[in-house]
Amino acid sequence: MTAPLIAVDDLTIDYGRQPAACHRAVDGVSFDIRPGEVLGLAGESGSGKSTVAYALLARRRPGSRIVSGRILFEGEDILPLPERQVRLLRGGRIGFVPQNPATSLTPSMPVGRQIVETIEIHGVARGAAARRLAEDLLARVHLPEPQALARRYPHQLSGGQQQRVLIAMALACRPRLLVLDEPTTGLDVTTQAQILTLLADIRAEFATAMLYVSHDLAALGRLADRIAVMKDGRLVEIGPTASIVGSPRQPYTRVLLAALPDLDRPPAGVTDDAAKRNGGEGKPLLEIDGLVAAYRGEGLSAIWRRPPPTVRDVSFSIRRGETFALIGESGSGKSTIARAILGLTPHRRGGVRFDGRDLPADARRWQGEWRRRIQIVFQNPDASLNPRHSVAAILGRPLERFFGLRGRDRRLRAAELLESVRLDPAFLDRRPDQLSGGQRQRVAIARALAAEPEVLICDEVLSALDVSVQAEILALLRTLQAERHLTYLFISHDLAVVRWFAQSVGVLHRGEFCALGPVEEVFSPPHHPYTARLLAAVPRISAPDDNAGRPAKAWFGGPARASSTV
């Protein structure tokens, strides 16, 4: 039997410096990965997955300490290595794709230059050859117009595009082991399928081993040979993918599988009957007519350049109490429509009507009442919640602005808002970094509800959450809609959720609707090839296909040389 490429032996990691206040994040975890093998590491937020991933890089997260254990890479324990040797290892023989591209890419440097820098530091290529290799890497991770994209800055890319740049950077040195921390979280289904196919091709051609950390068991099932499931810092189950997804032994694994959205059954908290009962009524509350809008770039170039429209002649309406979903790939124009409705991206043509009145194209000309009645919950609560403010201050600002509440009255109302999103009022004195991802998203929803809106725009509110928390947020949104008669514009790339959560749907392709109507008519059967392609790309629980004999695809050219430094 082939010797393991990397072996983790009885790894235990604590957070906190004082013994009395320590939290055991990883407790006696052991596993190994053989050359060319993909091991999936699954579990909910806080289970210890990412802490294990960082340990494989001989890195420690802030406040953590390794209590015991060994990590043997090619037979050598990497934990006691001096930092100089670790830096040679990290980024060279072990590549890493972190979870959050927004904090991993340098905001002041074009993304192509960042990849070139990695290539040159490790001695793979230099000068023009390094630039060509960087552009080839961008093309191989399915980014359009790689030469032009290489000159863009991170803020000019979508979240999915940023994540693909990180994957390209990690592949630059042809690592023997690739550690992927939630690499497809936040990506649309077709992009996710492309990334998984790319990773499978890399594994087939170069025998690259991978640790794939994810809460998405369906994605793991498409790539991993084995899956290990973590709960509360411990490894509760490990085995071949077919066994884990087909006949899991542990109740916790079965709970994770049951929480996955599926096109053939509704997710937890949403039933088919409930979705049909909660349809809209009466005249349209929000109407979009012939909207033409473009994403406006940043910097001086935005002053004299007129970018081509991102959204072209889009029209739809939403009735009071209805859930209308916008779906499509990254860059299709979903978020541009949301920003245009809110007056944050002025539209060139067309109009937006709310409750029978035309809304100005620029939010600075909006009446205060319009601002109150239309609210948005953003994709990433880490970016939308002020990290320096307490939850009480975050919720208190809209309460004071729209209703003039102060002091004790404001705090009491903030406590009621937390209870409405199923959070303990004791959280009022906590900051966002003291909450889990699901709790932060609930606070973001509570902040939007503080204005007592009639329309709530949900912009990818589930994409950064694990599946069990997704189910909780979906159930919460459904309950709030019934209690407050809310109208939702639900932006998502998760077709399985949209299938059961929305009544109507618009499918965006390159800024235009290719399908529009009731969910049942659009999804079953799909009448447009693009809709059919999106549905075919939805991850389903299954073991990975046998890649034996599969022709490998070259993913970048040029010989690799041994790395010398980081």
N, C-alpha and C positions, 0 to 999 in steps of 0.2 A: 504494500500500500504506500502511496506517495506521502512523504512527510509533510506536515502542515507548513504553510507559508508563515502563518502567524497563529500563536496559541495564547489564549488568555487563561490564566490559572488562578482561581480563588481571589478574584479582584474585589477589593472592598474600598469604597471611597466615602468620606464624610464631608459635609459642609458645616462650617462653623469652627471657631478656634477654641472655644471653651467647651470642655467635655459635657457639662450640664446642658449646653444649648446646641449640641451637635445634632445634625440630621443625617441619617445614613441613606445616601442616595443610591449607592450600589453595594449589594450585600452578597459576597461570595460567588461572583459570577465566573463561570468557566465555559469556554467554547474554543473551537479552532476553525480555521479557514484554510483550505488546500489551494494550491495553484490553479487558477482558472475557475474556482468555485465562487458562487454568489450566495452569501448568507444574508437573509433578511432579518432585521431586528425590529420587532413590532411591539407596540404598547401605547398607552395613552400618554398625554402630557404629564410630566413629572414622574414617569416610571423609571427614569435613569438611562434611557436610550442614548441621548446626546452626550451625557457624561461619559458613557462607555466609549462612544465614538471619539471624543477628545482624548481619552486615555490611550487609544491606539496610535495617536499622533505624538505620544509622550507630552501632551499638553494638559494643563490643569485649568479648569474654569475658576474664575475669581471666587475666593473663599473656600475652595475645596482642598482636601489633602488625601493622599493615598495611604490608607491604613495598612493594607497588606496586599499580597498578590504579586504575580509576575506577568509580563507580556513579552513573549519570545517571538521576535521577527527574524526569520531565517536562522533560528537557533540561538539568537542573542537576546538577552533581556534588555529592552530599550529603556526601562524606567530609570535605572541608575546612570545612564549615559550622560556625559557632560553636554551642556547646551550646544557647543560647537558641533559635536557629532549628530545631535538630534536635528540641527538645522540642515545638515547634509542629507539626512534621511527624509525629513519632511519636505514635501514638494518635489522630491526626486523619485525615490523608490516607493514612497507612499504619497499618493495624491489625496486632496481633500476638497469636497464641494460643500460649503456651509449652507445653512438653512436660509439665512436672510441676506439676499444680495444687496439690499439697500445700505447695509452697514459693512459690507465686505469689499465693495468696489470703491476706489478712490474717487470722490466726486469731482475733483479738479483736473482729472486726467482722462483723455479719450480712451475708450475701452480697448481699441486696438493697440495703443501704446502700452497699456497695462499687460496685455498678453505678450507683446514683444519683449517687455522687460523681464517677464518670467522666462521666456525662451532664451534670452541672452544670458541671464544670471546663471542658468543651468548649463550653458554651453551647447545647447542643441543647434543653434544657428545664430547668425549675426547679420546686422544691416538689412539689405534688401531681401535676403533669404528669410530672415526672421519675420519681416513684414508680410511676405508672401505666405509663409507658414501660418501666421496669425489669421490672415484672411481666409485661408483654406480651412482652418479650425472653425471659424465662424460659419462658413458654409456647411461644414459637416454637422454642426449642431442645429441646422435648418434655420439659419437667420438669413433673411433676404438681403440682396445687394451688399455683400460683405465689405466691399471696398468703401462704400459710402458709410456703412454702419460703423466701421472701425474708427471713423473720425468723430463719431458722436460721443457725448458725455453720458454717464449713467442716468442722469435725470431725464435725458431725452429718449430713454427706452422704457418700454413697458416692464412690469415685474417679471413676466415670463421671459422677455428678451434678456433682462439682466441675469436671470438664473442660467440661461444658456451660455452667456459669456463666461460665467464662473466655471461651468462644465468644460468649456473649451480651454480655459486657463489650466484647469487641473489635468487635462489630457496632454498638455504640451510636452511633457517629459516622458511619456509612455511609462507610467508607474507600474510596478508589479502589483501593488494593492491600491485600490481606490476606495476611500471612505466617503460615502454619500449620506449627508444628514438632511433628510426630507428634500431630495433634489427636484421632485416633481410637484411639491405642494404649491398650489396657486396657479398651476399651468392648466390650460384648456385641454380637453380630452385628446384632440388630434396631436397637439404638441407633446402631451405626455406619452402618447403611443410612439411618436417619432423618437423621443428621447430614450424610451425603453428599448426600441429597436436598435438605436445607435449603440447603447450600452451592451446589448447582446452581440452586436457585430464586433465591438472592441474586444469583448471577452473571447469570442470565437477566434479572432485573428491573432491576438497577442497573449492569450492565456492570462489576462488580467483578472486577478481575484478582486472581489468587491464585498464590502460590508455596506448593505443598503438599509439605512435607518428610515423607517416610515411608520405612520399610523394607518396607512392604506394597505390593507391585506390584499385587495384586488390587484394593486400595482405590484406588490411583492410576488403574488402568484404568477405574474407574467414573466418574471425574470429570475427569481431566487430558486436555487436548488434545494436549500433547506431554509426553514424559518424558525427563529427563536423568539419567544414571547416573554416580555418582561412586565412585571407588576410590582409596584412598591419597591423597586430596586433589586428584585430577585428574578432569576430565570425560572419561570413556572412551567415552560414546555419548550421542547426543541425536537425537530424531526424533519423528515422529508416534506417538501411543500405539499405533495398530494395527500399525505396523512394529516397535516395541520389543517388544510382547508377542507378536506373531505370528511375526516372523522377525528376532530380534536378531542383530546382526553379531558382537558381542563374546562370547567364551567366558564372561566374568565375568557378563554379563547373563543368559546361559543358566543359569549356576549359581544365581543368585538366583531365577529362575523355577522351576527344578527343586526348590528347597528349600521352596516354598510347599505347605502342607498342602492336600489336596483331598479332597472326599467320594468321588471315584472312584478314588483311588489313595493308598496309604499314604505318609506323610512319610518322609524319609530316616531310616534307623536303625530303622524299625519295619516289619515285614512282616505281611501278613495271617496267614500260617502261625504266626509267632512269637506273635501276639496270641492265637491259639486254643490253642497249646501251653501258654501260661503262665496258664491259668485256675486258679481256686481249687480247693481240695480239702478234704474232710472237713467237720467241723462249722463253723458260723460262728465267726469269731474276734471280730468286733465286731457287736453287735446294737443297733439303735435301735428302740424300741417306743413308738408313740403320742406322739412328742415334741411338746410345745407349749412354745415359747420366744419371747421378745421381746427386741429390741434395747433395752438400757437406756440412756437418754440421759445427758447430762452436766449438772452443775450442780445447784442447789437444787431445780429443778423435778422432777428424777428422784426426789427423796425422797418427794413426795406424789402424783405422777402415776403412774398405772399404764398404760403404753402398751399398745395392742392387740398381740396376738401377731403376730410376724413369721413364725413357723413354726407350722403347725397340723396336728396329728395325723399326723406323718411317721413312717413305719416302713420299715426296710430292714435288710439284713444283708450282711456281707462275709466271705467265707471266707478262710482263710489262703492267701496267695500270689495273691489276686485283685486286680484293679484295678476299683474301682467309681467311676464318674464321676457328679458332680453338675453339671448344666448348667441354665442359666436366665439371664434378664436381670438387670441390676443391680437390687438391692433385692428379689430373689425369695426370699432367705433362705439362700443357699448358705453364706456365711461365718458366719451365725448358727448354722447346724447344726454347723459345725466348732468354733465357740467353745463351743457347748453340750456337744459331745462331750468337749472338753478341760476342762470345768468353769469356763470363763471367763465364760459367760453362763448363769446358773442357769436350769434349765427349770421351768416351772410344773407340767406334768404329763408323764407318760411316764417312760421310763428308758433308760439306756445300760448295756449289759452288755459286759464285755470278758473274753474267755476264760472265760466261764461265771460271772463275778462282777459284781454290780451296782456301778457307779461312783457315788460321791457326786456330787450336783449341783454342789457347790462344790469347786473344785480345792484349796482350802486344807485340805480334809479327805482329800485323796488320800494314799495311801502312796507313799513314794519310788520303789518299784518300778514303780508305775503310771505315774509321771511319766517314767521311763526308757523304758518299753516303747511309749509313744505319743508321737510327736514331730510337729512341724509345720514346714513350710517356707513362709514368707510370700511374698506377691506381690512386694513391693518390697524388695530387699536394701539399698537406700540407707537405708531406715527401720529395718530389722531388725538391721543390723550396726552396732556402736558405731564411729563414725568415728575415735575417739581411740585405739582399741586396735589392736594388730597382729593379723594373722591367727593367730599363735601364741597370743596371749591369748584371742582369740575361741574357738578350738578347745579351748584348755586348760581353760576353765571347766567345761564338762560332764565332761571327763575327770577333773578333780579331784573334782567333786561326786559323780559316780556311781561312780567306781572308785578314788578316792584317789590318782591318779597325780600325781607332782610332779617337778620338775627335769628331768633328762635323759630319764627314762622318758616323761614327759608330752610332751616335744618330739618324741621318736622316734615316739610314737603319732600325734601331730598330723601329722608328715611322712607317715606311712602313710595317714592320712585324705585328705590332699591328693592323693597318688598314686591313691587309689581313685576320686577324681572327676576324674582326668586333669589335675592341676595339678602344676607343678614345686614340690618342697619349698622351693626358694629363696624362694617367695612367703610363707613364714612370717613374715618380718620386714617385710612390706609392710602398709600400712594400706588400708582399703577404697577410699579415694579414689585409690589408685595402681593400681587394677585396673579392667578393663573391666566392663561390665554383666554379660556372660556369666560372667566370672571371679568376680565378686561372688556371683552366684547359685550357682555351684559351691561357694564357701566356705560359703554358707548351707546347702546340702545336706550338706556335710561336717560342719558343726556338728551338724545333726540326727542324722547317722550316728554321731557320737561317742558317743551314748548307747546304741548298738547296739539300736535300736528294732525292734519287730515290726510296728507300724503307722506309716506315714508319711502325714500329711495334707499334700497339695500344693495350696496355696491360690493359684490363678492364677499358678503359678511361671513361665509362659512369656510372660505378656501384655506385659511390659516389654522383651522381647528381640527382636532382629531375626530374620528367618526362618532364616538359616543357623545362628545360635546356638541357636534353638529346636530345630532338628533335632539338634544336638549334645547338648542337654540331654535330649531325648526318648530318644536312643540310650543316654545314660548311665543314665537312670532304668530303662530296660528291662534293661540289663546288671546294674545293682545289684540289681534285683528277682530276676533269675535267680541271682546269686551269693549273696545273703543271704536269699532266700525272703521278701522284704518283701511286706506287704499295703498297697495304696495306696487312699486316698480322694482322688480326683483331681478338684479343683474347677476348672472351666474354663468360659469362654464360647465357646471355639473348637470348634465341632462337628466340623470336619474332623479335628482331632487326636483327639478323643474317639472318633470313628468307628473309628479303627484302633488306638488305644492301650488302650482299656478293654474288659473283657468284659461288664460290666453297667452300666446307666446309669439314673439317675433324673432326670426332667425336672421342674423346679420352676416353678410358676406361681402367683404371689401366695401363697407360703408353703406350697403343697400340691403333691403329686405329681399331674401330669396323665398321666404315663406312667412305667412302671417295669418293667424286665426286661432280658433280654439285648440287647446293642446291635443285633444284626441284626433283632430283632423290633420294637424301638422305632423304628429309623431307616428300615427298608425293608420294607414301606411305612410311612409315619407314620400311626398310627391316631388321633391327636388333632390338631385344627386348630392348636393352639399349637405342637406339635412341627413340623407342616408349615410354619408361618410361620417358625420358627427356621431350618429347613433351607433355605427359599427365600431367606433373607436372607444366607446364607453367601457371602462375596465369591468370585467366580470370575474368572479371567483373561479380560478382554475389553476392547475399546475402548469408550469412553463412547458412550451413545446420542446421536443428533443432537437437540439441544435446539431446533433452529430451529422456530419456530412454536409452541413449547410455552407454554401459558398461564402467566404468572408469578403467583406468590402473594405477596400483601402479607405482609411479615414483621414490620413494626411500623409504627405510625401516627405521625403528627405530623411537621411539617416540620423539616428539619435546617438549622441555621445554621452559619456558618463558625466554626471553632474559634479560640480566642484564646490559650490557654495550656494547659499540661499540669499 
